Amino acid sequence: MGKKRKQQQTSNSMTASLPKQEAVTLADQLGGDVLAKLKAAKQDLTVKEQAAEEERQAKLAFERKQREKNKSFEELLNEYGDKGTKY
């Protein structure tokens, strides 16, 4: 039984030292300038993504207007039917 107690004590001491090592984060390991560059790159990427999304939305709106503008009488009649007013 003495051997089991020694093994348990050594395993407990090993697990006790793990949380101290886990406290070190990637931000701590990187230098401040590298971290600042990464944050700037992330911000630039989000700005580019937002601009691309806005451009895509504008393009879709323009195409929708063009389709509506170029509809034939048959397409308009099928879409609106008798819902229109007399004048």
Secondary structure as GFF3:
##gff-version 3
##sequence-region A 1 87
A	DSSP	alpha_helix	2	22	.	.	.	ID=ss1
A	DSSP	alpha_helix	26	29	.	.	.	ID=ss2
A	DSSP	alpha_helix	32	69	.	.	.	ID=ss3
A	DSSP	alpha_helix	73	80	.	.	.	ID=ss4
A	DSSP	three_ten_helix	81	83	.	.	.	ID=ss5
###
